[in-house]
Amino acid sequence: MTSTKNLKRAALLALAAGVLTGCATPPKTMYQWEGYQPQVYQYLKGESPDQQIAAMEKDLQTISAKGNNVPPGFHAHLGMLYSVAGKPDQVVAQFEDEKKLFPESAAYMDFLLGKMKKGEKL
Protein backbone atom coordinates (compact mmCIF):
# COMPACT_ATOMS: atom_id res chain seq x y z
CA MET A 1 0.00 0.00 0.00
CA THR A 2 2.88 2.35 0.73
CA SER A 3 4.35 1.81 -2.72
CA THR A 4 0.97 2.72 -4.28
CA LYS A 5 0.94 5.98 -2.32
CA ASN A 6 4.52 6.72 -3.40
CA LEU A 7 3.64 6.06 -7.05
CA LYS A 8 0.61 8.35 -6.80
CA ARG A 9 2.71 11.06 -5.20
CA ALA A 10 5.41 10.72 -7.86
CA ALA A 11 2.79 10.87 -10.62
CA LEU A 12 1.19 13.91 -9.01
CA LEU A 13 4.55 15.66 -8.67
CA ALA A 14 5.43 14.88 -12.30
CA LEU A 15 2.05 16.21 -13.44
CA ALA A 16 2.49 19.40 -11.38
CA ALA A 17 5.99 19.91 -12.76
CA GLY A 18 4.68 19.44 -16.30
CA VAL A 19 1.87 21.94 -15.74
CA LEU A 20 4.24 24.52 -14.25
CA THR A 21 6.74 24.06 -17.08
CA GLY A 22 4.00 24.37 -19.69
CA CYS A 23 2.82 27.66 -18.18
CA ALA A 24 6.23 29.29 -18.30
CA THR A 25 6.63 32.00 -20.91
CA PRO A 26 9.70 31.81 -23.11
CA PRO A 27 12.41 34.36 -22.38
CA LYS A 28 12.34 37.57 -24.38
CA THR A 29 15.05 37.65 -27.03
CA MET A 30 17.64 40.39 -26.85
CA TYR A 31 16.99 41.61 -30.40
CA GLN A 32 14.09 41.46 -32.80
CA TRP A 33 15.35 40.65 -36.28
CA GLU A 34 12.17 41.00 -38.37
CA GLY A 35 13.35 40.98 -42.02
CA TYR A 36 16.90 42.21 -41.42
CA GLN A 37 18.70 39.05 -42.50
CA PRO A 38 16.70 38.61 -45.74
CA GLN A 39 17.34 42.28 -46.55
CA VAL A 40 21.09 41.75 -46.28
CA TYR A 41 20.74 38.84 -48.70
CA GLN A 42 18.65 40.96 -51.08
CA TYR A 43 21.36 43.64 -50.99
CA LEU A 44 24.02 41.10 -51.86
CA LYS A 45 21.90 39.89 -54.77
CA GLY A 46 21.81 43.46 -56.10
CA GLU A 47 18.11 44.13 -55.64
CA SER A 48 16.58 47.62 -55.51
CA PRO A 49 17.82 49.62 -52.51
CA ASP A 50 14.56 51.62 -52.41
CA GLN A 51 12.50 48.48 -51.80
CA GLN A 52 14.96 47.30 -49.17
CA ILE A 53 14.90 50.68 -47.45
CA ALA A 54 11.10 50.62 -47.33
CA ALA A 55 11.11 47.10 -45.88
CA MET A 56 13.72 47.96 -43.26
CA GLU A 57 11.98 51.20 -42.26
CA LYS A 58 8.76 49.21 -41.81
CA ASP A 59 10.63 46.64 -39.71
CA LEU A 60 12.14 49.46 -37.64
CA GLN A 61 8.67 50.81 -36.91
CA THR A 62 7.43 47.33 -35.96
CA ILE A 63 10.38 46.71 -33.66
CA SER A 64 10.01 50.12 -32.00
CA ALA A 65 6.25 49.73 -31.58
CA LYS A 66 6.80 46.48 -29.70
CA GLY A 67 9.42 48.11 -27.47
CA ASN A 68 12.11 45.76 -28.73
CA ASN A 69 15.71 46.35 -29.83
CA VAL A 70 17.16 46.22 -33.32
CA PRO A 71 20.08 43.84 -33.81
CA PRO A 72 23.66 45.01 -34.27
CA GLY A 73 24.27 46.20 -37.80
CA PHE A 74 20.64 47.08 -38.55
CA HIS A 75 21.20 50.84 -38.67
CA ALA A 76 24.58 50.41 -40.38
CA HIS A 77 23.01 48.34 -43.15
CA LEU A 78 20.16 50.80 -43.51
CA GLY A 79 22.75 53.57 -43.76
CA MET A 80 24.57 51.68 -46.51
CA LEU A 81 21.29 51.34 -48.41
CA TYR A 82 20.73 55.07 -48.07
CA SER A 83 24.25 55.61 -49.42
CA VAL A 84 23.46 53.55 -52.52
CA ALA A 85 20.21 55.51 -52.90
CA GLY A 86 22.12 58.82 -52.73
CA LYS A 87 20.66 60.10 -49.44
CA PRO A 88 23.67 61.30 -47.41
CA ASP A 89 21.67 62.89 -44.57
CA GLN A 90 19.98 59.58 -43.82
CA VAL A 91 23.34 57.78 -44.04
CA VAL A 92 24.75 60.00 -41.29
CA ALA A 93 21.63 59.59 -39.13
CA GLN A 94 21.70 55.79 -39.42
CA PHE A 95 25.44 55.53 -38.73
CA GLU A 96 25.06 57.78 -35.69
CA ASP A 97 22.19 55.60 -34.43
CA GLU A 98 24.36 52.51 -34.87
CA LYS A 99 27.15 54.15 -32.85
CA LYS A 100 24.76 55.11 -30.03
CA LEU A 101 23.22 51.66 -29.77
CA PHE A 102 26.44 49.70 -30.29
CA PRO A 103 29.46 51.75 -29.14
CA GLU A 104 31.80 48.97 -30.26
CA SER A 105 30.89 49.91 -33.85
CA ALA A 106 31.98 53.55 -33.44
CA ALA A 107 35.42 53.12 -35.04
CA TYR A 108 33.97 51.50 -38.15
CA MET A 109 31.08 53.96 -38.40
CA ASP A 110 33.52 56.86 -38.05
CA PHE A 111 35.69 55.31 -40.77
CA LEU A 112 32.70 55.09 -43.13
CA LEU A 113 31.57 58.62 -42.27
CA GLY A 114 35.09 59.86 -43.00
CA LYS A 115 35.07 58.16 -46.40
CA MET A 116 31.69 59.70 -47.14
CA LYS A 117 32.90 63.20 -46.24
CA LYS A 118 35.83 62.77 -48.62
CA GLY A 119 33.39 61.82 -51.37
CA GLU A 120 34.63 58.24 -51.56
CA LYS A 121 32.33 55.34 -52.31
CA LEU A 122 31.19 53.35 -49.25
C-alpha positions as CSV (number, residue, x, y, z in Angstrom):
1,M,0.0,0.0,0.0
2,T,2.9,2.4,0.7
3,S,4.4,1.8,-2.7
4,T,1.0,2.7,-4.3
5,K,0.9,6.0,-2.3
6,N,4.5,6.7,-3.4
7,L,3.6,6.1,-7.0
8,K,0.6,8.3,-6.8
9,R,2.7,11.1,-5.2
10,A,5.4,10.7,-7.9
11,A,2.8,10.9,-10.6
12,L,1.2,13.9,-9.0
13,L,4.6,15.7,-8.7
14,A,5.4,14.9,-12.3
15,L,2.1,16.2,-13.4
16,A,2.5,19.4,-11.4
17,A,6.0,19.9,-12.8
18,G,4.7,19.4,-16.3
19,V,1.9,21.9,-15.7
20,L,4.2,24.5,-14.3
21,T,6.7,24.1,-17.1
22,G,4.0,24.4,-19.7
23,C,2.8,27.7,-18.2
24,A,6.2,29.3,-18.3
25,T,6.6,32.0,-20.9
26,P,9.7,31.8,-23.1
27,P,12.4,34.4,-22.4
28,K,12.3,37.6,-24.4
29,T,15.1,37.7,-27.0
30,M,17.6,40.4,-26.9
31,Y,17.0,41.6,-30.4
32,Q,14.1,41.5,-32.8
33,W,15.3,40.7,-36.3
34,E,12.2,41.0,-38.4
35,G,13.3,41.0,-42.0
36,Y,16.9,42.2,-41.4
37,Q,18.7,39.0,-42.5
38,P,16.7,38.6,-45.7
39,Q,17.3,42.3,-46.5
40,V,21.1,41.8,-46.3
41,Y,20.7,38.8,-48.7
42,Q,18.6,41.0,-51.1
43,Y,21.4,43.6,-51.0
44,L,24.0,41.1,-51.9
45,K,21.9,39.9,-54.8
46,G,21.8,43.5,-56.1
47,E,18.1,44.1,-55.6
48,S,16.6,47.6,-55.5
49,P,17.8,49.6,-52.5
50,D,14.6,51.6,-52.4
51,Q,12.5,48.5,-51.8
52,Q,15.0,47.3,-49.2
53,I,14.9,50.7,-47.4
54,A,11.1,50.6,-47.3
55,A,11.1,47.1,-45.9
56,M,13.7,48.0,-43.3
57,E,12.0,51.2,-42.3
58,K,8.8,49.2,-41.8
59,D,10.6,46.6,-39.7
60,L,12.1,49.5,-37.6
61,Q,8.7,50.8,-36.9
62,T,7.4,47.3,-36.0
63,I,10.4,46.7,-33.7
64,S,10.0,50.1,-32.0
65,A,6.2,49.7,-31.6
66,K,6.8,46.5,-29.7
67,G,9.4,48.1,-27.5
68,N,12.1,45.8,-28.7
69,N,15.7,46.3,-29.8
70,V,17.2,46.2,-33.3
71,P,20.1,43.8,-33.8
72,P,23.7,45.0,-34.3
73,G,24.3,46.2,-37.8
74,F,20.6,47.1,-38.6
75,H,21.2,50.8,-38.7
76,A,24.6,50.4,-40.4
77,H,23.0,48.3,-43.1
78,L,20.2,50.8,-43.5
79,G,22.8,53.6,-43.8
80,M,24.6,51.7,-46.5
81,L,21.3,51.3,-48.4
82,Y,20.7,55.1,-48.1
83,S,24.2,55.6,-49.4
84,V,23.5,53.6,-52.5
85,A,20.2,55.5,-52.9
86,G,22.1,58.8,-52.7
87,K,20.7,60.1,-49.4
88,P,23.7,61.3,-47.4
89,D,21.7,62.9,-44.6
90,Q,20.0,59.6,-43.8
91,V,23.3,57.8,-44.0
92,V,24.7,60.0,-41.3
93,A,21.6,59.6,-39.1
94,Q,21.7,55.8,-39.4
95,F,25.4,55.5,-38.7
96,E,25.1,57.8,-35.7
97,D,22.2,55.6,-34.4
98,E,24.4,52.5,-34.9
99,K,27.1,54.2,-32.8
100,K,24.8,55.1,-30.0
101,L,23.2,51.7,-29.8
102,F,26.4,49.7,-30.3
103,P,29.5,51.7,-29.1
104,E,31.8,49.0,-30.3
105,S,30.9,49.9,-33.9
106,A,32.0,53.6,-33.4
107,A,35.4,53.1,-35.0
108,Y,34.0,51.5,-38.1
109,M,31.1,54.0,-38.4
110,D,33.5,56.9,-38.1
111,F,35.7,55.3,-40.8
112,L,32.7,55.1,-43.1
113,L,31.6,58.6,-42.3
114,G,35.1,59.9,-43.0
115,K,35.1,58.2,-46.4
116,M,31.7,59.7,-47.1
117,K,32.9,63.2,-46.2
118,K,35.8,62.8,-48.6
119,G,33.4,61.8,-51.4
120,E,34.6,58.2,-51.6
121,K,32.3,55.3,-52.3
122,L,31.2,53.3,-49.3
